[in-house]
Amino acid sequence: MFARAGDRLIVRSNHLNGPTKEGEILEVRHDDGSPPYVVRWSDTGQESFVFPGTDALVQSPGQGGRTGGET
């Protein structure tokens, strides 16, 4: 997984018809863009330190989503 500050982190629910969680990546701790990330969640405004799993994807502004396997 690769991300930059300003990208969106989208986490799909692992429950049928469950909500999708979205947030803005505020901080990337590694130069190569790998996790962990500091994310501000759009539904609560809370910030958290996140190690995204396989249910997450990164979406850059103006681009389609990038899955965890892409670099």
Number of C-alpha atoms within 10 A of each C-alpha: 19 20 26 21 16 16 21 23 25 19 18 16 13 10 7 6 8 9 11 11 14 19 23 23 25 16 19 20 13 13 9 12 16 17 18 16 23 19 24 20 18 13 9 8 11 10 15 14 14 13 11 18 11 11 12 20 22 25 21 17 10 7 8 9 16 17 15 17 9 10 11
